[in-house]
Amino acid sequence: MLTGLDIERKATLVREQLDLVLREAKSRPSSVRWDLARTDHADAPTEETASALLRLVVRDADQDVVGRS
């Protein structure tokens, strides 16, 4: 969940940080997908309406690559 101003910049920062972690991992997932759902509104009266959802989905045939540790 991202809130406030500069949502795109915040999303880029999160992506860069997590992409670095994924690149340095022992095994990279076969599928990495990012989605930014822009549900935020300018001058929103509440935090909920000022928020956007950044979703990361990773998939791999090997559960050890993307499973919980």
Secondary structure in CASP SS format (residue, H / E / C, confidence):
PFRMAT SS
TARGET T0000
AUTHOR 0000-0000-0000
METHOD secondary structure of the structure
MODEL  1
M C 1.00
L E 1.00
T E 1.00
G C 1.00
L C 1.00
D C 1.00
I H 1.00
E H 1.00
R H 1.00
K H 1.00
A H 1.00
T H 1.00
L H 1.00
V H 1.00
R H 1.00
E H 1.00
Q H 1.00
L H 1.00
D H 1.00
L H 1.00
V H 1.00
L H 1.00
R H 1.00
E H 1.00
A C 1.00
K C 1.00
S C 1.00
R C 1.00
P C 1.00
S C 1.00
S E 1.00
V E 1.00
R E 1.00
W E 1.00
D E 1.00
L E 1.00
A E 1.00
R C 1.00
T C 1.00
D C 1.00
H C 1.00
A C 1.00
D C 1.00
A C 1.00
P C 1.00
T C 1.00
E C 1.00
E H 1.00
T H 1.00
A H 1.00
S E 1.00
A E 1.00
L E 1.00
L E 1.00
R E 1.00
L E 1.00
V E 1.00
V E 1.00
R E 1.00
D C 1.00
A C 1.00
D C 1.00
Q H 1.00
D H 1.00
V H 1.00
V H 1.00
G C 1.00
R C 1.00
S C 1.00
END
